[in-house]
Amino acid sequence: MAAGAPRTATLLMHCPDRPGLVAAVTRFLADHGANIIDLDQHVDRAEGVFFMRVKWELDSFDLSPEAFDATFAPAIAEPFSVTWQLHTDDRPLRMAIFVSQMSHCLYDLLSRWQSGEWAVEIPLIISNHETLRPVAEQFGVPFEHFPITPENKAEQEAREIALLQSQAIDLVVLARYMQIVSPRLIEAYPQRIINIHHSFLPAFAGAKPYHAAHARGVKIIGATSHYVTEELDAGPIIEQDVTRITHRDSVGELVRKGQDLEKLVLARGVWAHIQRQTLVYRNRTIVFS
């Protein structure tokens, strides 16, 4: 939250579609003194589901978060079968970054934080390698090294979870973290772990996807940021983008363009989460503007 800006709350909700939903929610908020400053809604006609994001100033609002839950449930949630989340900006979101050995996404995230572009706190960086410790030190962020092998993975992830919880972490960002995250960590942070990976069209797996893409003569490469689920790289997508490739692009140029894209797409995904613009329904994400 910017200095001097009014405190706000954001409600994210979905429910079966029916007439009067927008009127009921806005009337409820107005009756309790809310000054609504942003509202976006969408109806998925195929599924018959209504989605809404509404943001309001808290200065004149007469319900605390606890009182909101107790009041909103009988007035709106129960009659309309609403599933909802309420977020307030009373404190900055606390974000931990997981990295391995590639630095491009880490530099981008830390630069956005250090410049004040993102009103978040970054209490720690976690890595399975020592490679990027100098980057963390350059930005003054504590760096924790957890070397991982098949034999110690469960024990190390338990230590990581304990550290995240001790630091009151709200969001985990995998900034090219080259480890498969276990179900235990995902369960601890459901819909609060964001990953980035390249998206080649067609897809190329393996250790050298850019080399394989170059050999095939691809014309488009891309990147995808998504929430992490137990199904590898198949979680709800937050943001995607592509860039054109030509025969003049070397492997090095593919890597450069791909990494640029990864930085941007990861940043957009994290920004949407920070702004409370994402609502996960089943295995897809509604991203409000």
C-alpha positions in Angstrom: 0.0 0.0 0.0 1.4 3.4 -1.0 2.2 5.9 1.8 -0.8 8.0 2.5 -3.2 5.8 0.4 -6.5 4.9 2.1 -6.7 1.3 3.5 -8.7 -1.0 1.3 -10.4 -4.4 1.2 -10.9 -6.7 -1.7 -13.6 -9.4 -2.0 -13.2 -12.2 -4.5 -16.2 -14.5 -4.9 -17.9 -17.0 -7.1 -21.3 -18.7 -6.9 -24.1 -20.1 -9.2 -25.3 -17.3 -11.5 -28.7 -15.7 -10.8 -30.2 -12.2 -11.1 -29.5 -9.6 -8.4 -26.0 -10.7 -7.3 -24.3 -7.4 -8.1 -27.1 -5.4 -6.5 -27.1 -7.6 -3.3 -23.3 -7.4 -2.8 -23.0 -3.7 -3.5 -26.1 -2.9 -1.3 -24.6 -4.9 1.6 -21.3 -3.0 1.3 -23.0 0.4 1.0 -25.2 -0.4 4.0 -22.0 -0.8 6.1 -20.3 2.4 4.8 -18.1 1.1 2.0 -16.9 3.4 -0.7 -16.5 1.1 -3.6 -13.5 2.1 -5.8 -13.3 -0.9 -8.2 -15.7 -3.6 -9.4 -15.4 -6.3 -12.1 -17.6 -9.3 -12.7 -17.9 -12.1 -15.2 -20.5 -14.8 -15.9 -19.3 -18.1 -17.4 -22.5 -19.0 -19.2 -21.4 -22.5 -20.1 -20.8 -23.3 -16.4 -23.5 -21.0 -15.0 -21.0 -19.5 -12.6 -20.8 -15.8 -11.5 -17.4 -14.4 -10.6 -16.8 -11.0 -9.0 -14.0 -8.8 -7.6 -14.9 -5.7 -5.6 -12.6 -3.3 -3.8 -13.5 -0.6 -1.4 -12.0 1.9 1.1 -12.1 0.9 4.7 -12.0 4.4 6.4 -15.8 4.5 6.7 -16.5 0.8 6.6 -18.0 -0.4 9.9 -17.1 -4.1 9.8 -13.7 -5.6 10.9 -12.6 -8.7 8.9 -13.9 -10.9 11.6 -17.2 -9.1 11.7 -17.4 -9.2 7.9 -17.2 -13.0 7.8 -19.9 -13.3 10.5 -22.2 -10.7 8.8 -21.6 -11.5 5.1 -22.2 -15.2 5.6 -25.9 -15.1 6.6 -26.7 -12.0 4.5 -25.1 -13.0 1.2 -23.0 -16.1 1.2 -25.5 -18.6 2.4 -28.6 -17.4 0.4 -26.5 -17.2 -2.8 -24.2 -20.2 -2.2 -21.1 -17.9 -2.4 -17.5 -19.0 -2.0 -15.4 -16.0 -1.1 -12.1 -14.6 0.1 -11.6 -11.3 1.8 -8.2 -9.5 1.6 -7.2 -6.3 3.3 -4.0 -4.3 2.8 -3.3 -3.6 6.4 0.2 -4.9 6.0 2.5 -5.6 3.0 2.3 -9.1 1.5 5.4 -11.1 2.5 7.0 -13.0 -0.4 9.7 -15.7 -0.4 11.7 -16.4 -3.6 13.0 -19.9 -4.5 15.9 -20.1 -7.0 18.5 -22.5 -8.3 21.3 -21.2 -10.5 19.6 -19.0 -13.2 19.5 -15.3 -12.1 17.4 -13.4 -14.6 14.0 -13.8 -12.9 15.6 -13.2 -9.4 17.2 -9.9 -10.5 13.9 -8.8 -12.0 11.8 -9.5 -8.9 14.3 -7.9 -6.6 14.6 -4.8 -8.7 10.9 -4.3 -8.7 10.8 -4.7 -4.9 13.9 -2.5 -4.3 12.6 0.3 -6.5 9.3 0.5 -4.7 7.3 -0.7 -7.7 6.0 -3.5 -5.6 4.8 -2.8 -2.0 5.8 -6.2 -0.7 8.3 -7.5 1.7 10.9 -10.1 0.7 12.3 -11.6 4.0 14.3 -14.4 2.4 15.5 -16.2 -0.6 15.8 -20.0 -0.6 18.0 -22.0 -2.9 19.2 -25.6 -3.5 22.6 -24.1 -4.7 25.0 -21.4 -3.3 25.3 -19.8 -6.8 23.0 -16.9 -6.3 24.0 -15.9 -2.7 26.0 -12.9 -4.0 22.8 -11.6 -5.7 20.9 -11.9 -2.4 23.7 -10.1 -0.6 23.7 -7.3 -3.2 20.1 -6.6 -2.4 20.4 -7.2 1.3 18.0 -10.1 1.5 18.8 -13.2 3.7 19.8 -16.2 1.7 19.1 -19.7 2.9 20.8 -22.7 1.3 19.1 -26.1 1.4 21.0 -28.6 -0.7 18.6 -31.3 -1.9 19.2 -34.9 -2.9 16.7 -37.7 -3.3 17.7 -39.0 0.1 17.2 -35.7 2.0 14.4 -34.0 0.0 11.6 -34.7 2.5 13.7 -33.5 5.5 14.9 -30.4 3.7 11.4 -29.4 2.6 10.1 -29.8 6.1 12.9 -27.4 7.2 11.9 -25.0 4.4 8.2 -25.0 5.4 9.1 -24.4 9.0 11.3 -21.4 7.9 8.5 -20.0 5.7 6.0 -20.3 8.5 8.4 -18.6 11.0 8.7 -15.7 8.6 4.9 -15.4 8.1 5.3 -15.9 4.3 2.2 -15.2 2.3 3.4 -16.1 -1.2 6.2 -18.3 -2.6 7.6 -17.5 -6.0 9.6 -20.2 -7.9 12.0 -18.0 -9.9 13.4 -20.8 -12.1 13.7 -23.1 -9.2 14.8 -26.4 -10.7 13.2 -28.8 -8.2 9.8 -30.5 -8.2 7.9 -29.1 -5.2 6.4 -31.8 -3.0 2.7 -32.1 -2.1 3.6 -31.2 1.5 4.8 -27.7 0.5 1.8 -27.3 -1.9 -0.6 -28.2 0.8 1.0 -25.6 3.1 0.6 -22.8 0.5 -2.4 -23.7 -1.7 -2.8 -21.3 -4.6 0.1 -19.3 -3.1 3.0 -20.8 -5.0 3.7 -19.3 -8.4 6.0 -20.9 -11.0 7.4 -19.8 -14.3 8.5 -22.0 -17.2 9.1 -21.7 -20.9 6.3 -22.6 -23.4 7.6 -23.8 -26.7 5.3 -24.3 -29.6 5.6 -27.2 -30.3 6.9 -28.4 -26.9 10.4 -29.5 -26.3 11.4 -31.4 -23.1 14.8 -32.2 -21.8 17.8 -30.4 -20.5 18.4 -28.2 -23.6 14.9 -27.1 -24.9 16.3 -24.0 -26.6 18.8 -26.1 -28.6 16.0 -28.5 -29.6 13.7 -25.6 -30.6 16.4 -24.0 -32.7 17.1 -27.3 -34.5 13.4 -27.6 -35.3 13.2 -24.0 -36.6 10.5 -22.8 -34.3 8.8 -19.5 -35.1 7.2 -18.8 -31.7 8.5 -19.3 -28.1 6.6 -18.4 -25.0 6.4 -18.4 -21.2 3.7 -19.3 -18.7 3.3 -18.4 -15.0 0.9 -20.5 -13.0 -0.1 -21.6 -9.6 1.6 -24.8 -8.5 -0.4 -28.0 -8.0 0.6 -31.6 -7.6 0.3 -32.2 -11.3 3.6 -31.0 -12.7 3.4 -27.7 -14.7 -0.4 -28.2 -15.0 -1.7 -25.7 -12.4 -4.1 -22.8 -13.0 -2.5 -20.4 -15.5 -2.2 -16.8 -14.5 -0.3 -15.2 -17.4 1.2 -16.2 -20.8 3.0 -14.5 -23.6 4.9 -15.3 -26.8 7.5 -13.7 -29.0 8.4 -14.3 -32.6 11.5 -16.2 -33.7 13.2 -16.3 -37.2 15.9 -18.3 -38.9 18.3 -15.5 -38.0 18.0 -16.2 -34.3 20.9 -18.3 -32.9 20.5 -20.5 -29.8 21.9 -17.6 -27.8 19.2 -15.3 -29.2 16.5 -17.8 -28.3 17.8 -18.0 -24.8 17.9 -14.2 -24.5 14.4 -13.7 -25.9 13.1 -16.6 -23.8 14.5 -15.2 -20.6 13.2 -11.7 -21.3 9.8 -13.3 -21.7 10.1 -15.4 -18.5 10.9 -12.3 -16.5 7.9 -10.3 -17.8 5.4 -13.2 -17.6 6.5 -14.1 -14.0 6.3 -10.4 -13.0 2.8 -10.0 -14.4 1.6 -13.2 -12.7 3.1 -12.1 -9.3 1.6 -8.6 -9.8 -1.9 -10.0 -10.4 -1.6 -12.0 -7.2 -0.3 -9.1 -5.2 -3.2 -7.0 -6.5 -5.7 -9.7 -5.5 -6.9 -10.0 -9.1 -6.8 -13.7 -9.3 -9.6 -16.2 -8.5 -9.0 -19.9 -8.9 -12.0 -21.9 -9.9 -11.4 -25.7 -10.4 -8.1 -25.7 -12.4 -8.3 -22.4 -14.2 -7.8 -18.8 -13.1 -10.1 -15.8 -13.5 -7.8 -12.8 -13.8 -9.7 -9.6 -13.3 -8.5 -6.4 -14.9 
